[in-house]
C-alpha cells in the first residue's frame, strides 16, 4: 500500500462541520431508533430522495414497537420505490429483535448492535457513536474516499490490506471525546466536499495535509480492482384482466424484490412477444388490449428489460392466482419497474375519463 501519513486534522474537521453541516431532520437526535432508520434509508439512497421516506416511515411507525408490530406488507409498501428491499425486511426483523430483547430497548454496545438483523459494522458504529458515544469509527464509501485521498493510497481500496488500513486510520483519527459528531463530520465531508468526481478541494478542511491534493491524484483516488459482470434479464409480465380485476403474485425468496408483488412473470434469455407469453400460461380466449416496453431497469449487478402484456378475458382463470380488484393494488408493494407501469396506466385511464 502506497501511503504517506500525516496527522489527521481532527480539530479542523470539527470546526468545518460546525459551520458547514446540512440541516437534516435526523441531525441532533440521540434516539437510536431514528438514527437507525435514517442510516438504513441512506444506504444506497441520496439524501434528497431518502428524506421524504424518513418522514413517512416515522409517521407510520413512530417507535420501534410500532415497526415490530406492523405487517411486512405495510413496511414494504412504505419502502416502495427505494429499492434494495432487503433493507426494509431487515429493519422489520431487527425491530422484532429489539422489542423482544432485554428491556425491549436498543442494545447500547457495539456487539449488541451488530447482533441485530442487517446491522453491519458501519451502521452499528453510526448508531453506537451518535446515540451512545461509543468510540467506534464509521467507515462507509464516503469515509473510505476521504481517507484514501488524505493518505494518498493508490492501491485498490477493495483489497483486504487496504480495507484494514482504512479501518485503522479511521479509528486512529476518531475524536473519542465526541465520536458521534466526528463520524458525522467525516461522512458529511465525503458527501458534500470530497466527492467522487469534481471534488471541491478549495473548501476542504483537510487540504493542507491531503496527499492526493498535493500530488494531483484526487481524480484517480480511490481505485478499485473488482469489476462485477452485469447480468441481463428479460421479464415478461402477464397483465390479465376481466375489466374490474387482475391477478398478482408475491415474489419468491432467493431473488431480487423478495416479498414484493408482481403480475405473473415469465423470465427468458431474450425478448418474447405476446403470443409466446400467452402460450406459456395456456390461456384461451384472451385478447391483447395493450403492451408496454421494453423498459430498462438498472440494478447494481443486473440490467432488467421488462415488458407488460395486458390481455382481456371474460373470466380470470383460477389456476394462476386469486382475482384482485384493480383499486386494491394501491395497498400492495411493487418493485419500481411495475410501480411506474401502474402509474402510467392509471394516468392514461384518467385522461380517457
C-alpha positions, 0 to 999 in steps of 0.5 A: 500500500502506497501511503504517506501519513500525516496527522489527521486534522481532527480539530479542523474537521470539527470546526468545518462541520460546525459551520458547514453541516446540512440541516437534516431532520435526523441531525441532533437526535440521540434516539437510536431508533431514528438514527437507525432508520435514517442510516438504513434509508441512506444506504444506497439512497441520496439524501434528497430522495431518502428524506421524504421516506424518513418522514413517512416511515416515522409517521407510520411507525413512530417507535420501534414497537410500532415497526415490530408490530406492523405487517411486512406488507405495510413496511414494504409498501412504505419502502416502495420505490427505494429499492434494495428491499432487503433493507426494509425486511431487515429493519422489520426483523431487527425491530422484532429483535429489539422489542423482544430483547432485554428491556425491549430497548436498543442494545447500547454496545457495539456487539449488541448492535451488530447482533441485530438483523442487517446491522453491519459494522458501519451502521452499528458504529453510526448508531453506537457513536451518535446515540451512545458515544461509543468510540467506534469509527464509521467507515462507509464509501464516503469515509473510505474516499476521504481517507484514501485521498488524505493518505494518498493510497493508490492501491485498490481500496477493495483489497483486504490490506487496504480495507484494514488500513482504512479501518485503522486510520479511521479509528486512529483519527476518531475524536473519542471525546465526541465520536458521534459528531466526528463520524458525522463530520467525516461522512458529511465531508465525503458527501458534500466536499470530497466527492467522487468526481469534481471534488471541491478541494478549495473548501476542504478542511483537510487540504493542507495535509491531503496527499492526493491534493498535493500530488494531483491524484484526487481524480484517480483516488480511490481505485478499485480492482473488482469489476462485477459482470452485469447480468441481463434479464428479460421479464415478461409480465402477464397483465390479465384482466376481466375489466374490474380485476387482475391477478398478482403474485408475491415474489419468491425468496432467493431473488431480487424484490423478495416479498414484493408483488408482481403480475405473473412473470415469465423470465427468458434469455431474450425478448418474447412477444405476446403470443409466446407469453400467452402460450406459456400460461395456456390461456384461451380466449384472451385478447391483447388490449395493450403492451408496454416496453421494453423498459430498462431497469438498472440494478447494481449487478443486473440490467432488467428489460421488462415488458407488460402484456395486458390481455382481456378475458371474460373470466380470470382463470383460477389456476394462476392466482386469486382475482384482485380488484384493480383499486386494491393494488394501491395497498400492495408493494411493487418493485419500481419497474411495475410501480411506474407501469401502474402509474402510467396506466392509471394516468392514461385511464384518467385522461380517457375519463 
